[in-house]
Amino acid sequence: HAGRISEARQMVERALEVSRSQKEHGHEAWALFILAEIFRADGHSDSQVLAAFQAAENAATHCRMEPLRTRCRYGIARTYLHSNQIKLGNEILESAHTSFREMGMRYWAGKSTESDEIKICKTADSEP
């Protein structure tokens, strides 16, 4: 597992280099997003994961890639929830869910409300 994550990270970092050298900003945004997901899967600190998702979100915003930007927001929300910043995580999650729904991204709209991690955090946030 760790070897595959390491290999994936190397490939994404190479894709990031190429996309930047070729000024392919859309590909750069995707590479940053995948790197953030790799960081999350590999157990990097919440601050590193958050910074990676925020960099991807900024790149997606610059390229007007709303579906990718919203996926980044979903990653940001999950990171805040993971770090016990429940209120902020839920606010961003609600925004991402609304955007997914408005764009007709039913799979992601469902995923943003159905995961056990999110249900647990929503329950914790609503307790007195």
Beta strands, then each sheet from edge to edge (+ up, - down):
end
